[in-house]
């Protein structure tokens, strides 16, 4: 694992990397959040959300279709790892993504430097690196077909496959996308359905965490909500994580997704310096306050209740 001074010395010979490093050094770091599953169980949402986070895949067979179920979204929600700033700087200064890989084993899918070495990863290799699928699952004959056939967020501009206006009419309380009230993006609370608001919180605080506007519905958020809520499609999650990593350090905001970089470093057996000079950032937990702010629950002295816009006070028998 290279120190910051080593990175600066090495990248001084590569103008492109050096310029990126200078910009990234000015940023802070923000972390993904876990979910308080006990709270969801307490308010009666656990089973609903667990069902929503399942992906189903139908594999055609000569004697009929076989149906498979995956809990990869939930595994991604629970994904936790420490963040090492120097790893993030080295990775994001050099990372490039091939949006259209040839196949699951295309080694040029992801390219970057980590631990002072040039690295390449195929989609198949990155899928294993994320550790959201068991080795037994990954050995199943249909597994690569499941990953490869999944929807990719890079297709978001394909108007035939995704129409934000129609999706927003299905999920949102206003009549148009984007909203006509002068805001660039609608608020989370403009999502009519409690489950959509909860899923949006998972997306912005945990799965594809970002440092700001977590209460706003971006176009990509709407795409993910559509895919997760649909029973007719599934998402290529490893591809979408790789795509997320390409964009997460591009804006002026703090760097997010550092736990994924740690997983990649672990995959390549990069020696991590545990000394004090490499600060580690623990992950937070989505709990009562976040659910209350997103209007998923009410918190009263008599207990926690599912949000109801018409409920102005606790039911009389609970007072």
C-alpha positions as CSV (number, residue, x, y, z in Angstrom):
1,X,0.0,0.0,0.0
2,X,1.6,3.3,-1.1
3,X,1.7,6.4,1.1
4,X,0.6,9.7,-0.3
5,X,4.2,10.9,-0.8
6,X,4.8,7.7,-2.8
7,X,1.7,8.3,-4.9
8,X,2.8,11.9,-5.6
9,X,6.2,10.7,-6.7
10,X,5.0,7.9,-8.9
11,X,2.2,9.9,-10.6
12,X,4.4,12.9,-11.2
13,X,5.6,11.0,-14.3
14,X,2.1,10.5,-15.6
15,X,0.4,13.9,-16.1
16,X,-3.1,12.4,-16.4
17,X,-2.9,10.6,-13.2
18,X,-1.1,13.5,-11.4
19,X,-3.9,15.9,-12.4
20,X,-6.5,13.6,-11.1
21,X,-4.6,13.0,-7.8
22,X,-4.3,16.8,-7.2
23,X,-8.1,17.2,-7.6
24,X,-8.9,14.2,-5.4
25,X,-6.6,15.3,-2.6
26,X,-8.9,18.2,-1.9
27,X,-11.9,16.0,-1.2
28,X,-13.0,14.4,2.0
29,X,-14.5,10.9,2.4
30,X,-18.0,9.8,3.1
31,X,-19.2,6.4,4.1
32,X,-22.0,4.0,3.2
33,X,-24.6,3.1,5.8
34,X,-25.9,-0.2,7.1
35,X,-29.7,-0.8,7.7
36,X,-31.3,-1.3,11.1
37,X,-33.2,-4.5,10.1
38,X,-34.7,-4.8,13.7
39,X,-36.4,-1.4,13.2
40,X,-37.9,-2.6,9.9
41,X,-39.1,-5.7,11.6
42,X,-40.6,-3.6,14.5
43,X,-42.7,-1.5,12.1
44,X,-43.7,-4.5,9.9
45,X,-41.6,-3.7,6.9
46,X,-38.9,-6.3,7.1
47,X,-40.6,-9.1,5.1
48,X,-41.8,-6.6,2.5
49,X,-38.4,-5.1,1.9
50,X,-36.7,-8.4,1.9
51,X,-39.0,-9.5,-0.8
52,X,-38.4,-6.3,-2.8
53,X,-34.7,-6.8,-2.6
54,X,-34.8,-10.3,-4.1
55,X,-34.0,-10.8,-7.8
56,X,-35.5,-13.5,-9.9
57,X,-34.1,-15.1,-13.0
58,X,-35.9,-17.4,-15.4
59,X,-33.5,-19.7,-17.3
60,X,-35.1,-21.4,-20.4
61,X,-34.5,-25.1,-20.5
62,X,-35.5,-27.7,-23.1
63,X,-37.9,-29.3,-20.7
64,X,-39.3,-26.0,-19.3
65,X,-38.0,-22.9,-17.6
66,X,-36.1,-23.0,-14.3
67,X,-36.6,-20.1,-11.9
68,X,-33.9,-18.9,-9.5
69,X,-33.9,-16.4,-6.7
70,X,-31.0,-14.2,-5.5
71,X,-30.7,-12.0,-2.5
72,X,-27.8,-10.0,-3.9
73,X,-29.3,-6.6,-3.3
74,X,-29.6,-7.3,0.4
75,X,-26.1,-8.6,0.5
76,X,-24.9,-5.4,-1.0
77,X,-26.9,-3.4,1.6
78,X,-25.1,-5.3,4.3
79,X,-21.6,-4.9,2.7
80,X,-19.2,-3.3,5.1
81,X,-15.4,-2.6,4.9
82,X,-13.0,0.0,6.2
83,X,-11.9,2.8,4.0
84,X,-8.3,3.6,3.4
85,X,-7.9,7.1,1.9
86,X,-4.6,6.4,0.1
87,X,-6.2,3.3,-1.6
88,X,-9.1,5.5,-2.8
89,X,-6.7,8.1,-4.2
90,X,-4.6,5.6,-6.1
91,X,-7.6,3.8,-7.4
92,X,-9.7,6.8,-8.5
93,X,-6.7,8.6,-10.0
94,X,-6.3,5.7,-12.5
95,X,-9.6,3.9,-12.8
96,X,-11.2,3.4,-16.2
97,X,-14.2,1.3,-17.2
98,X,-15.0,-0.4,-20.5
99,X,-18.8,0.1,-20.8
100,X,-19.3,-2.6,-23.4
101,X,-17.1,-5.6,-22.3
102,X,-16.8,-8.4,-24.8
103,X,-18.0,-11.0,-22.3
104,X,-17.8,-12.0,-18.7
105,X,-14.1,-12.7,-19.0
106,X,-13.0,-9.5,-20.8
107,X,-9.9,-8.5,-18.7
108,X,-10.1,-4.9,-19.9
109,X,-13.5,-4.3,-18.2
110,X,-11.8,-2.5,-15.3
111,X,-8.3,-1.0,-15.3
112,X,-6.6,0.8,-12.5
113,X,-3.5,0.9,-10.3
114,X,-3.6,-0.4,-6.7
115,X,-0.7,-1.2,-4.4
116,X,1.7,0.3,-6.9
117,X,0.8,-2.1,-9.7
118,X,-1.3,-1.9,-12.8
119,X,-4.4,-4.1,-12.4
120,X,-7.1,-5.4,-14.7
121,X,-10.4,-7.1,-13.8
122,X,-13.0,-8.9,-15.8
123,X,-16.7,-8.7,-14.9
124,X,-16.5,-12.3,-13.7
125,X,-13.6,-11.5,-11.4
126,X,-15.2,-8.4,-10.0
127,X,-18.4,-10.3,-9.3
128,X,-16.4,-12.7,-7.1
129,X,-14.5,-9.7,-5.5
130,X,-17.8,-8.2,-4.2
131,X,-18.5,-11.3,-2.1
132,X,-22.3,-11.0,-2.4
133,X,-22.6,-14.5,-4.0
134,X,-21.5,-17.7,-2.4
135,X,-18.9,-19.8,-4.2
136,X,-21.6,-22.5,-4.6
137,X,-23.9,-20.0,-6.3
138,X,-21.1,-18.8,-8.6
139,X,-20.4,-22.4,-9.6
140,X,-23.9,-23.0,-10.8
141,X,-24.2,-23.5,-14.6
142,X,-26.6,-20.7,-15.2
143,X,-24.8,-18.1,-13.0
144,X,-22.8,-16.3,-15.7
145,X,-25.9,-16.0,-17.8
146,X,-27.8,-14.5,-14.9
147,X,-25.1,-11.8,-14.4
148,X,-24.6,-11.1,-18.1
149,X,-28.3,-10.8,-19.0
150,X,-29.0,-8.3,-16.2
151,X,-30.0,-4.7,-16.9
152,X,-27.2,-2.2,-16.9
153,X,-27.5,1.4,-15.6
154,X,-25.4,2.5,-18.6
155,X,-28.6,1.9,-20.7
156,X,-30.4,4.6,-18.8
157,X,-30.5,6.9,-21.9
158,X,-32.2,4.2,-24.0
159,X,-35.6,5.8,-24.4
160,X,-37.2,2.5,-25.6
161,X,-36.1,0.7,-22.5
162,X,-36.6,3.5,-19.9
163,X,-39.1,6.4,-20.0
164,X,-38.6,8.5,-16.8
165,X,-41.9,10.3,-17.3
166,X,-44.0,7.1,-17.3
167,X,-42.0,5.7,-14.4
168,X,-42.5,8.9,-12.4
169,X,-46.2,8.8,-13.0
170,X,-46.2,5.3,-11.5
171,X,-44.1,6.2,-8.4
172,X,-44.4,10.0,-7.9
173,X,-47.0,12.3,-6.5
174,X,-46.4,15.1,-9.1
175,X,-47.5,14.9,-12.7
176,X,-44.2,15.4,-14.6
177,X,-40.5,14.5,-14.7
178,X,-38.5,16.5,-13.9
179,X,-40.8,18.6,-11.6
180,X,-42.1,21.9,-12.8
181,X,-41.6,23.7,-9.5
182,X,-38.1,24.9,-10.4
183,X,-36.2,22.1,-8.7
184,X,-33.9,20.0,-10.8
185,X,-34.9,16.8,-9.0
186,X,-37.9,15.9,-6.9
187,X,-37.7,15.1,-3.2
188,X,-37.8,11.6,-1.8
189,X,-41.1,12.4,-0.1
190,X,-42.6,13.0,-3.5
191,X,-42.5,9.3,-4.0
192,X,-46.0,8.1,-3.1
193,X,-45.2,4.6,-1.9
194,X,-43.5,4.0,1.5
195,X,-41.5,1.1,0.0
196,X,-40.1,3.3,-2.8
197,X,-39.0,5.9,-0.2
198,X,-37.4,3.1,1.8
199,X,-35.7,1.6,-1.2
200,X,-34.5,5.1,-2.2
201,X,-32.9,5.5,1.2
202,X,-31.1,2.2,0.7
203,X,-29.8,3.3,-2.7
204,X,-28.5,6.8,-1.7
205,X,-27.2,6.0,1.8
206,X,-26.0,2.4,1.5
207,X,-25.9,0.7,-1.9
208,X,-24.8,3.5,-4.2
209,X,-24.1,6.0,-1.4
210,X,-23.5,9.6,-2.2
211,X,-22.5,12.5,0.0
212,X,-25.2,15.0,-0.8
213,X,-28.8,15.2,-2.2
214,X,-29.7,11.9,-0.6
215,X,-33.2,13.3,-0.2
216,X,-33.5,13.9,-4.0
217,X,-34.5,11.4,-6.7
218,X,-31.9,11.4,-9.4
219,X,-32.6,9.9,-12.8
220,X,-30.4,7.0,-11.9
221,X,-32.4,6.5,-8.7
222,X,-35.6,6.3,-10.6
223,X,-34.1,3.7,-13.0
224,X,-33.0,1.6,-10.0
225,X,-36.4,1.9,-8.4
226,X,-38.1,0.8,-11.6
227,X,-35.8,-2.2,-11.9
228,X,-36.1,-3.3,-8.3
229,X,-39.9,-3.0,-8.3
230,X,-40.3,-4.8,-11.6
231,X,-40.8,-8.6,-11.5
232,X,-39.9,-8.9,-15.2
233,X,-36.3,-8.0,-15.1
234,X,-33.1,-8.2,-12.9
235,X,-30.1,-5.9,-12.6
236,X,-26.5,-6.8,-13.4
237,X,-25.4,-5.6,-9.9
238,X,-21.6,-6.1,-10.4
239,X,-21.6,-4.0,-13.6
240,X,-23.6,-1.3,-11.9
241,X,-21.2,-1.1,-8.9
242,X,-18.3,-0.8,-11.4
243,X,-20.2,2.0,-13.2
244,X,-20.9,3.7,-9.9
245,X,-17.1,3.7,-9.1
246,X,-16.4,5.5,-12.3
247,X,-18.7,8.4,-11.3
248,X,-18.4,8.5,-7.6
249,X,-15.2,10.6,-7.5
250,X,-16.0,12.8,-10.5
251,X,-18.0,15.5,-8.8
252,X,-16.9,18.1,-6.2
253,X,-18.4,16.1,-3.4
254,X,-16.5,13.9,-0.9
255,X,-15.4,10.5,-2.2
256,X,-17.8,7.7,-1.6
257,X,-17.7,3.9,-2.2
258,X,-14.4,3.5,-0.6
259,X,-15.4,0.2,0.9
260,X,-15.6,-1.3,-2.6
261,X,-12.0,-0.2,-3.2
262,X,-11.0,-2.0,0.0
263,X,-12.7,-5.2,-1.3
264,X,-10.7,-4.9,-4.5
265,X,-7.5,-4.4,-2.6
266,X,-8.3,-7.5,-0.5
267,X,-8.9,-9.5,-3.7
268,X,-5.4,-8.6,-5.0
269,X,-3.9,-9.2,-1.6
270,X,-2.6,-5.6,-1.3
271,X,-1.0,-5.3,2.1
272,X,-3.0,-2.8,4.1
273,X,-1.2,-0.6,6.6
274,X,-3.2,-0.7,9.8
275,X,-1.0,2.0,11.5
276,X,-2.6,5.3,12.7
277,X,-1.5,7.3,9.6
278,X,-4.1,5.5,7.5
279,X,-7.3,6.6,9.1
280,X,-10.2,4.1,9.0
281,X,-13.8,5.3,8.8
282,X,-16.5,3.1,10.4
283,X,-19.8,2.7,8.7
284,X,-23.0,4.3,10.1
285,X,-26.4,2.7,10.4
286,X,-29.7,3.8,8.9
287,X,-32.1,3.9,11.8
288,X,-35.0,5.8,13.3
289,X,-34.0,9.3,12.3
290,X,-33.3,8.5,8.7
291,X,-36.6,6.6,8.3
292,X,-38.5,9.5,10.0
293,X,-36.9,12.1,7.7
294,X,-37.9,10.1,4.7
295,X,-41.4,9.8,5.9
296,X,-41.3,6.1,6.2
297,X,-42.2,6.1,9.9
298,X,-43.7,8.3,12.6
299,X,-41.9,8.4,16.0
300,X,-44.2,9.1,18.9
301,X,-43.8,8.6,22.7
302,X,-46.2,5.7,22.4
303,X,-44.1,3.9,19.7
304,X,-43.0,3.7,16.1
305,X,-45.6,3.6,13.3
306,X,-45.7,3.5,9.6
307,X,-46.1,6.8,7.9
308,X,-49.6,7.8,7.0
309,X,-50.1,11.4,5.5
310,X,-53.6,11.5,7.0
311,X,-52.5,10.5,10.5
312,X,-51.8,13.7,12.6
313,X,-51.6,12.0,16.0
314,X,-51.2,8.5,17.4
315,X,-54.4,6.4,17.3
316,X,-56.5,7.0,20.4
317,X,-55.9,3.5,21.9
318,X,-52.1,4.1,21.8
319,X,-52.2,7.4,23.7
